[in-house]
Structures are given as C-alpha cells and as structure tokens.
Amino acid sequence: MVTKTVKPSYMQKLEWGKTWSRIPLKECYKPEDIAGSDYTRIGDPGEYPYTRGIYQDMYRGRIWTIREISGRCTPTETNKQFKSLFERGETGINVIPDLPYQLGLDDDHPFSAGDVGVQGVPANSLDDAEKMMAGIDQRDVSITFSTIWPIMQAQYTALAQKRGVDIAELRGTSLNDVLHSIGVGQVPLSPPLDMGFKLAVDALEYAVRYMPRWYPMCPDAYDLREHGISAAQEIGFIFELAMAYIDEVLKRGLDIDQVAPKVSFTMSAHLDIFEEVAKFRAARRIWANLMKEKYNAKDAKSLKFKYHCNTAGTGTFRPQPLNNLMRITIMALSAVLSGCQSLQCVRFDEPINLPTDMSDRLAVRTQQIILHESGVANVADPLGGSYYIESLTDKLEEDIRKIMAEIEEQGGGYKIVENGWLLDELHKAAYIYQHEIETGERIVVGQNAFQISPEEEEKEELTGMSVYQVNAEAVEEHLRNLAELKETRDQSSLRKAVDNLRRVAENHEVNVFPAIIEACHAYVTHGEIDGILREAWGYGYDPYRIIKNPFK
C-alpha cells in the first residue's frame, strides 16, 4: 500500500477531538467532569491507591534510573559501551543480547551466521559474562537483562559467585516474560510456551528466595504497544499476563507479599503526554487494588506498581530522522510526568541503524535536560488535579477494567496467549495504525506530511549523522574464542553439570534454575543449556534440526 501524502492546512481541523488511542475528547474540561470523584480514590503521593505516585517525594528523594539500551558486537565492545554511558551520566545498565541468543542458539550455530552481534551482545557463556562485566563491580550497579530467556540472569549469578559476591547483594531486573514474546508472535525467538513458562516461574521463585534485591519478573508491555494497541489495552493485557505468573508461583507455597514486590514492568511511553500520564495513574490505582483486594496483600511494597519506560520505537520514523529528537523528548517527558522509576530513550537514529556513539550521548542528555532544566521533576504528580487529567484517568481505568474482565472470561493471561487471542488483537491494532498513516488519517510529520526532497534527506544525513558498523574482525575473534572455549573446558565438570541439568529438567516438578547456574559455572553455553532443556520437554535438542546433542 502506498502512503498517501497529505498537505494539511494550518486552518484545517485535524484529529483534535481524540487521544492517540482514539478516546473522544471534549473541547474543554470543567469541575463537573470530575464531580463524582472522591479524593480518597486518588490519594496523596506515596499513599494507597498510589494514583499520584508510589513515593511521597517522588524525584526529590529518588531520581529515576537513566537506563539506556546497550549491546554491541562483542562482550568486550559492550563493556566499553557500558563505561562510556556511565561516564556520560547513565545510572543503570540495560543490556540486550544478539539475535542468535534470542533464538536459543550459540553464535557458532549455522543459522547464526551474519547475525552475531548485530542486534545486541553475544552472550554464549560465563566467559562472555566475565568480559562484559570486566572492571565493573556487580555490587555497585543495577543491571537489566532485556531478554526472554533467564539464562543470562543465571550467567550473571554464576559470575557473582565466582567473584565471591553474595548474590543477595545483586541489584537488577530480568525481563523473563515468555508470555508476551509468544503473544506478539515471536515464536522462533521464544522457548516453547509450557517449557518457557515453567522456566520463567523457576527463575522468579529462585530470586524471591535467594536474591532479595533482584526483580526476576518484568512483564513487557512495550512490545505489545509497539503493535499499535491503545493505552488501555497496554495496561489490561500486561496486567493479565503478570497475574498468570503470580498465580503460578503462589502455588509453590510462596506468599503474595514475598512475590508482588519482586515484580516490575517494562512499559511504553508514547507521544500523547496527557493520555500517557493518565494511563499510568490509572494503572497504579488498578494494580494497588488488585494486590489488596484479589490477593489480600498486606505489605505496602506489594501494592506499588513499579515500571521502567521505553520511549516508543514506533514513534520514530525514517524520513527526516532529526525530527525524532523532538518526538523522543515528548515521550520521555510523558514518562517523567507519569512518575516512572526508570527510563530509556530510543535513539533518534533507531529507524536507520544500531545506536551510534553520538545517539547514545543524546539519549542520556535528553533525560538529563528534563531532570535538571525543565522543572517537571520538582513536585510529585504535577498534573494531578487537572479536570482533564482526572477525567481521563477515570476513563482509562474504566476501559482497562473492561479489557481485563474480557480476558478473565477467557481464562486469563496464559490462555489468551495459548489460544492466539492476544496475537489476533495485536494484528488488528497494527493494521489499523498502519492504515491510518498510509491513508493520511494520522498525520506524521516528515512521513506523510511536511516532507522534504530525497536530495535534502541525503544531505541532512551526510552532514548530521554517522552509521554504526559492526566490527567484523571483533566478531571473528569472538567466534574463535567460543571455539577455543568449547575445546578447553574441563570435561569432567562439564559432563557432571550437563548430566545434572538433564536429570533435573526431566523432572518438571523441580526448580531447574539452580542447575542452570551450576551449568554456567562449568561454561556450558546458552545454546547447549537451551538444547538440553528442550530435549527434556520433548522438543528436540535443536529446534531447527541442524545439529544433534553433542553430549549424547
């Protein structure tokens, strides 16, 4: 379908009467629009139901974590990126693995060719974890692993144990959300649903018991929202997925007040500032109510909806890429005004290539300017009390609860992934969003309106941008190191760890995460661990039927 080029007049009435999510709006909001509101339903910041924020003093007492996505072509290059971002003011690590890792493959697998280190860091083994964290004290940093598989969490845990660091001191977060991954159609990037769900809950249970400062479950609404779903769907869908994990881990004898404080979320911060602020205010209220009323949580920590925000990748566009700087600033501002705990700005060149050194710096600077120069962090919930914001918060809460009720009727979060309902909803939303852009119903500056000539585009890129290039020589060295590792590992320790992992994995009633940590200590690779787990669940060692189990 060809995108329709539109030339809107500044006098033309555009889509003023709707939010980004197409909620109809009045021209003006007045006291009568919130006449039925009771302030006890809103509450002060830091007080139940946390509509206005989970801390009384918000950013005065606790600045949000500046946590930009990292992951270069090798663990050593990624280590350099970590240190560069820290020097520029980043306060937390957010690392994503390369595509072979997300496919469950080692980088020497035939299907990995050409993709090693292209999307993120290669993370095959404990050896890679050692290189990635060289010179970085694990006790001094908070790290996020933006990956479905919790094996990277196991590698990081094994690294701490090898260094003599008490794992109870480790601070970080694991995405660890197979439901969202399969739900968005990333089946080749995901473990099989039953196996992946068990593995996710195992990692959750282990961290609750032994890693008190770790968030082992971070349901990912960001990928859902990238399909074009509404703000209400984003919250409704992800809360139902989160409850699927919580319900399962509670069956293992844990208490809700042990589990709920260890669950955080990855959310999307989009362009409609007021809708985004209202969305998160409604989400805090609903989550607090769910934990208190449905799960009978007693600890105030259990009631607090904690979330990391990514500014929307689908809110950036290829034409006139410098325009994305303004879009990203707006989205980051919406996240801060909403009361987020952590924030990552997509790079302005994301539609073109992996982050460059310059776009890394600008992403951090965007957050620093908002923090230090805009004044929006001075008070908690600065938009609270607005007739519009309070009315929109109530409207979104109503819509979210309707969506959640519909999902509950189908059996909950696990069931809507298993039966494909979630994927169908995402496909519908993606089609509508793309259709609106291509027909000009939704104006995107530079994309379908206010365009410039190809010659101007080319000149702008040549003068204002650089393009990130994967270091091919470094990747080749990484592959040679992997081959050497597999040849020189202690075979006795390797065989013992592999046999134990297989034995434990075949017993689906036992938590397999400690055995995965043991395997990491023996330098069993990510792909090998994945293969053994798949075999134990009856799926075959290699999902692509290319290689056989080398340990048989």
Secondary structure, 3 states (H helix, E strand, C coil): CCCCCCCCCCCCCCCCCECCCCCECCCCCCHHHHCCCCHHHHCCCCCCCCCCCCCCCHHHCCCCEECCEECCCCHHHHHHHHHHHHHHCCCCEEECECHHHHCCCCCCCHHHCCCCCCCCECCCCHHHHHHHCCCCCCCCCEEEECCCCCHHHHHHHHHHHHHCCCHHHCEEEECCCHHHHHHCCCHHHCCCHHHHHHHHHHHHHHHHHHCCCEECECCECHHHHCCCCCHHHHHHHHHHHHHHHHHHHHCCCCCHHHHHHHECEEEEECCCHHHHHHHHHHHHHHHHHHHHHHCCCCCHHHHCCCEEEEECHHHCCCCCCCHHHHHHHHHHHHHHHHCCCEEECCCCCCCCCCCCHHHHHHHHHHHHHHHHHCCCCCCCCCCCCCHHHHHHHHHHHHHHHHHHHHHHHHCCHHHHHHCCHHHHHHHHHHHHHHHHHHHCCCCCECCCECCCCHHHHHHHHHHHCCCCCCCHHHHHHHHHHHHHHHHHCCHHHHHHHHHHHHHHHHCCCCCCHHHHHHHHHCCCCHHHHHHHHHHHCCCCCCCCCCCCCCCC
